[in-house]
Amino acid sequence: MKLIFIYGPPGAGKLTVAEEVRRATAFKLFDNHVSIACVEAVFDFGTEPFGRLVGQIRLDVIEEAARHGVAGVIFTFVYAYPQDTPFVEKICAAVERHGGEVCLVQLTCDKNSLERRVPVESRARRGKVATLELLGEIMGRHDLFSPVPERESLEIDNTDLAPEEAARLVVEHYDLKHA
């Protein structure tokens, strides 16, 4: 299995680019908000059981996909350095343990673009970060712009790139084929 692991700050365009990569490859798309919505139905965001269960769902789904030979999965994630590094390593180990490959993609854009992209109704409807206040709070508490250490990441600044162009860069860099 190939895991296309797209990470970056809220509003960087992870899901939009992931959808374009899916169209180009027919890989399965596992948006991080699917696990959030599942657990948030019972536990409040930010509580200990919420965080633990979201992480476990993500890990279990990705490991099962690798174990059962799913050709490709695209996963989106807001990565905070350094505290999320152990989780990323768990995901990578789960894929690699079953002979798979992890292809990291760091998606970024400039601060003005983030501030323009975040406060839109479609983000609020999906339960994503959708206010400048929350974006500022998260960015003030976490480093969302450092790459995952000790692993190669394709770094894409999509401030001025169309989603299709960013997806093309991912597909070409990792030599992805239509499944």
N, C-alpha and C positions, 0 to 999 in steps of 0.2 A: 504494500500500500504506500502511496505517497500522501503525506499530510502537508497541505499548503496552509501554514500557520501565519495568518495575517494579523499583525499587531500594530497598535498606535493609539494616540489619544482619542477621546471622544470627538467626533466630527471630522476625523481625518479621511473618512470615506471607505472604511474597512468593508462594510457590508455591500456597498455599491460596487466596489471593485471585485469583491468576492462573487457577487452575482454575475459579473462579466466573465470572470475566470470560469465559473460554472458553465456558462453558455459556451465558452470556447473548448471546454474539456469534458463536459458531462459528469464531472466529479460531483459527489454529494456535498451539500452545503450545511454545515452545523454552526449556525450563528450563536454566539455566546448568550444572547438574550433568550434563547429557547430554554436553557437551563435556569436562568434567572426567573423567568415567568413561572416555570414549574414549581420551584421552591417558594417563591414569593406568595403563592396561593395559600401557604400555610405559615411561613415564618417571615418576620419583618426583615427587610433589607438591612444588612450590616450586623445582624445578630450572629452569635457563634454558630448555632445550627444552620443558619442560612448559608454562611460562608463555607462551612464544611460540606454541606450537601451539594451546593453548586459545584464545588471543586470535584467531589466524588462522581457526580453525574457526568461531568465533562470527561474526566479520566476514564470512567467505565465505558462511555459511548465510543470514545476514540480507540481504546484498547480492544474492544469487541470488534470494531471495524477492521482493525489490523489483524486480529486473530482469525477473522472470517474471510479475509482476502478481498475486502472492498478495494477496488482499484485506486480510488482517490477520494479524499475528504478535504474540504476547505473549512478551516476553523478561524473565527475572528475573536480577538481578545484585546482588552485594554491592559497592556503590560506596564507595571510600575516597578522600576528598578530601585533597589535590589530585592525588595520583599517578594516579588512574584517569580524570581529566578528558580527557587526550588520546585514550584509547580510546573514551570516550563520544562525543567529537567525530567520531572515525572512523566509528563506527556511524551517527551522525546524518547525516554527509556521504554515506555509502553509500546510505542510504534516500532522502535528499533529491535526490541526483544522478539518481535514477530517478523523480523526481516524487512521491515518497512523503512522508509526514508522520510525525514522531516525537512521541509523546505520553508525556511523562515523568510517572511517578507515584512519589513518595517515600513509602514506607511505614515508619512507625516505631511504637514502643510504649515504655512506660516500662521502666526497667531491671529492676524486679521481675518484670514479665511476661516479658522476655527470659530471665531466669534460671529462670523456671518452664517456659518453652517449649523451651529448648534441650536439657536432658538427658533426652530421651525416646528410646526404642528405635527408633521409626520413623525418626527423623533419623539415628541411627547406621547403620541398615540402608541408607540412601540415600547414605551417605558424606558427610553434612553435618556441620557443627560440632555436636557433641553432648555436650560436657562444659563445665562452668562454667570449668574451668582454661583451655581453649582459647579460649572466648569472652572471658574476661578478658585473655588474652594479645593477641588480635586487637584488642580495643577499646583496649588500652593502647598499641598500636603505630600504630593508624589512626583517623582521624576518619571515623566511619561515619554521622554524623548531619547533616553539612552537605549542602545541596542542590547539585545540579549548577549551577555558576555560568553566568550569562549566558543561561540558558534557563528557560522557565517549567516548573515542576513542580507538579502537583497534590499537595499535601501531606496525607496522611491518617495520623492517629494512631489506630491500630486497637487500642489497649489494651483498650477496652471495646466494640469493634464486632464484630459477627458478620461472617464472611468475605463473606456474601451482601450485607450492607449496604455494606461497603467496595467490593465489586465494583459495586454499584449507583451509588455515588458516581463511580467511574471511568467507567462507561458513560454516565451523565448528563452529566458534565463535558465529556467529549470527543465527545458526541453519536454514540455508536457504534451502529451498526445490526447486526442479525443478518445475517451474510454469506450 
